[in-house]
Amino acid sequence: MLPAVAASVRLSGSILCALVMALAWGCSNSDKAGDKLGITPAYDPTTGKLKELAYDSNHNGKPDTWTDMDGARPVQTRIDRNEDGKLDRWEYYDEKSTLVKVGFSRTDDGKVDAWAFAGADGKIRRIEISSAADDKKIDRWEHYDARGMTAAEEDTNHDGAPDKWEAYEAGIIKTAAFDEDGDGKPDRRLTYSGGSLVTIESEPDAAGNFTKRLDVKPPAVPSPFPHPA
């Protein structure tokens, strides 16, 4: 999943610049400047406070970016980058207007169901996924470093607790462990080599050590040369 969003965690310079400029002309009431930038502000009719900025990033006359504003502070941005009528990127900001996470749709159906969090270097460190498309019902957590995914936990039965644990090396799966009796501890572990299953372990003792091991033979690779007659 990382390649699809790796370049999307940071707020794009063009949008950030547009927001800053919009705030400047918003305060000075320069609507002409806003029209030229492709930004349309909306204000609260009672308080006059800025509440939304609509941005036409490619200047084709159709807004594709909408930012909810609390006066001069951005709260959340929604983006339809390919202008197909479905949102495909969501940006969330904290009280200091810092981008804290980016949401995206894994199925491109216009509904956010995954959220990426960046480290101090701006690179993805964690992705949270919700099969229910609800950020209050996260059921998969993926962790990344510079080489790719390092680990993942998943709540497969949606009871609020992880019951599947995966470990990766350079983005390639190494182990997958499963809690099959609901006690929060692994009961079975699969080990992989080069992405192929090589070992199945089960029946853990009280200390969590697996007492049963089954080695899995890799499938035979047919020879490219014909057998002699």
C-alpha positions in Angstrom: 0.0 0.0 0.0 2.9 2.4 0.7 3.8 3.1 -3.0 0.3 4.5 -3.7 0.5 7.1 -1.0 4.3 7.6 -0.4 4.3 10.9 -2.2 1.1 12.1 -0.6 1.8 12.7 3.1 3.1 16.1 2.8 0.9 19.0 2.0 1.6 20.0 -1.6 3.4 23.3 -2.0 0.9 24.6 -4.5 -2.1 24.1 -2.1 -0.1 25.5 0.9 0.9 28.6 -1.1 -2.6 29.1 -2.3 -4.0 28.9 1.2 -1.5 31.5 2.5 -2.2 33.8 -0.4 -5.9 33.3 0.0 -5.7 34.2 3.7 -3.8 37.4 2.7 -6.3 38.5 0.2 -9.2 37.3 2.3 -8.1 39.7 5.0 -7.8 42.5 2.6 -11.0 41.7 0.8 -9.3 41.4 -2.6 -11.8 39.1 -4.5 -10.1 39.8 -7.8 -6.8 38.3 -6.5 -8.8 35.3 -5.3 -10.4 34.8 -8.7 -7.0 35.0 -10.4 -5.6 32.3 -8.0 -8.6 30.1 -8.6 -9.7 30.3 -4.9 -13.2 31.1 -3.8 -13.7 31.9 -0.1 -16.9 31.4 1.9 -17.6 33.3 5.0 -20.0 32.8 7.9 -22.9 35.2 7.3 -23.3 36.0 10.9 -19.7 36.4 12.1 -18.0 37.1 8.8 -15.4 34.5 9.7 -13.7 32.6 6.9 -15.2 29.0 6.9 -14.1 27.5 3.6 -11.7 27.9 0.7 -12.6 26.3 -2.7 -9.5 25.9 -4.9 -9.3 25.3 -8.7 -5.8 23.9 -8.8 -5.6 23.4 -12.6 -7.6 26.6 -13.4 -10.1 24.8 -15.6 -13.0 26.6 -13.9 -14.0 23.6 -11.7 -13.0 23.5 -8.0 -11.2 20.3 -7.0 -10.0 21.2 -3.5 -12.1 22.3 -0.5 -10.6 23.4 2.8 -12.7 23.8 5.9 -11.4 26.9 7.8 -11.7 28.2 11.3 -10.9 31.8 10.4 -7.2 31.7 9.4 -6.7 28.1 10.5 -7.2 25.2 8.1 -9.0 22.3 9.7 -9.5 19.7 6.9 -8.9 19.6 3.2 -10.8 17.4 0.7 -9.4 16.8 -2.8 -10.7 15.3 -6.0 -7.4 15.2 -7.9 -8.6 13.5 -11.0 -11.9 15.4 -11.0 -14.1 12.3 -11.4 -16.6 13.5 -8.8 -15.2 11.3 -6.0 -12.9 12.6 -3.3 -9.5 10.8 -3.2 -7.5 12.6 -0.6 -8.2 14.1 2.8 -5.8 16.2 4.8 -6.2 16.8 8.6 -4.5 19.7 10.5 -3.9 20.3 14.2 -4.4 23.5 16.2 -1.1 24.8 14.9 -2.2 24.3 11.2 0.3 21.4 10.9 -0.6 18.5 8.6 -0.9 15.5 10.9 -2.4 12.8 8.6 -3.6 12.1 5.1 -6.6 10.0 4.3 -7.2 8.1 1.1 -9.6 5.6 -0.4 -8.1 2.1 -1.1 -11.0 1.3 -3.5 -11.3 4.8 -5.1 -15.0 5.0 -4.2 -14.9 8.5 -2.7 -14.9 7.2 0.9 -11.8 7.5 3.1 -10.8 4.2 4.7 -7.1 4.6 5.4 -5.0 7.3 7.0 -1.2 7.8 6.6 1.0 9.4 9.3 4.4 10.8 8.6 7.5 11.0 10.8 9.6 14.1 11.4 11.2 13.5 8.0 7.9 13.7 6.2 8.0 10.0 5.2 5.3 7.5 6.0 5.7 5.7 9.3 2.2 4.4 10.0 -1.0 3.6 8.1 -4.2 2.9 9.8 -7.0 1.1 7.9 -10.7 0.7 8.6 -12.7 -1.9 6.7 -15.8 0.0 7.9 -14.4 3.3 6.4 -14.6 4.8 9.9 -11.6 6.4 11.7 -13.1 5.3 15.0 -13.1 1.7 13.9 -9.5 1.0 12.8 -8.8 -2.7 12.3 -5.4 -2.8 10.7 -2.2 -0.9 11.6 0.8 -1.0 9.3 4.3 0.3 10.3 7.0 1.5 7.9 10.7 2.5 7.7 12.8 3.7 4.8 12.9 0.2 3.3 9.1 -0.5 3.4 6.7 -2.2 5.7 8.2 -3.6 8.9 5.2 -4.9 10.8 1.4 -5.0 10.9 -1.3 -5.8 13.4 -4.9 -6.7 12.4 -8.2 -7.1 14.2 -9.8 -9.7 11.9 -12.9 -10.4 14.0 -13.5 -6.7 14.8 -13.7 -7.1 18.5 -11.3 -4.2 19.2 -8.2 -6.2 19.8 -5.5 -7.4 17.3 -5.5 -11.1 16.6 -3.0 -11.2 13.7 0.5 -10.0 13.7 2.8 -9.8 10.7 6.6 -9.1 10.5 8.4 -7.8 7.4 11.9 -7.3 6.3 12.5 -4.8 3.5 8.8 -4.9 2.8 8.8 -8.7 2.4 6.7 -10.8 4.8 8.8 -12.9 7.3 6.2 -14.2 9.8 2.4 -14.1 10.4 1.0 -15.1 13.8 -2.6 -15.7 14.7 -4.7 -15.7 17.9 -7.2 -18.4 17.3 -8.8 -18.7 20.8 -9.3 -15.0 21.6 -6.8 -14.8 24.5 -4.7 -12.1 22.8 -1.7 -14.4 22.3 -0.5 -16.1 19.1 -1.6 -19.8 18.7 -0.1 -20.4 15.3 2.8 -18.8 13.4 3.8 -19.1 9.8 7.4 -18.3 8.7 8.3 -17.3 5.2 11.5 -17.2 3.2 11.6 -15.1 0.1 7.9 -14.7 0.3 7.3 -18.5 0.4 5.9 -20.4 3.4 8.6 -22.6 5.0 7.4 -23.4 8.5 4.1 -23.7 10.5 4.4 -23.6 14.3 1.5 -24.2 16.8 0.5 -25.4 20.2 2.3 -22.8 22.4 3.2 -23.6 26.0 2.6 -21.4 29.0 5.6 -19.3 28.1 4.4 -18.8 24.5 7.0 -21.1 22.9 5.6 -23.2 20.1 5.9 -26.9 20.7 4.8 -28.2 17.3 6.6 -27.5 14.1 5.9 -28.5 10.5 8.4 -27.8 7.8 6.9 -27.0 4.5 8.7 -28.1 1.4 8.8 -25.5 -1.4 7.1 -26.6 -4.6 9.4 -28.3 -7.1 10.6 -26.2 -9.9 10.3 -28.0 -13.2 13.5 -28.3 -15.2 13.7 -26.1 -18.3 15.4 -29.0 -20.1 13.4 -32.0 -21.4 14.1 -35.4 -20.0 16.1 -37.8 -22.2 14.0 -40.4 -24.0 
